[in-house]
Amino acid sequence: MAKKSMIEREKKRQKLVEKYAAKREALKEEFENAATQREKLEAHRKLQQLPRNSARNRVRNRCWVTGRPR
């Protein structure tokens, strides 16, 4: 069985992903549609200001019974 702290950490990451999903998607769209290099850099800087754990790829799927990572 996984440590409780690891399970709670994953839950916290999942909440951050849900909280910042819309903002992150909007910034990615802004980055893709930027007309100038300066606009692109500004959008990228804003994206970097978001919490690291708000990125979807930071979340690890876990078994709902034991909490073991998949």
Buried (B, 14 or more C-beta within 10 A) or exposed (E): EEEEEBBEEBEEBBEBBEEBEEEBEEBEEBBEEBEEEEEBEBBBEBBEEBEEBBBEEBBEEBEEEEBEEE
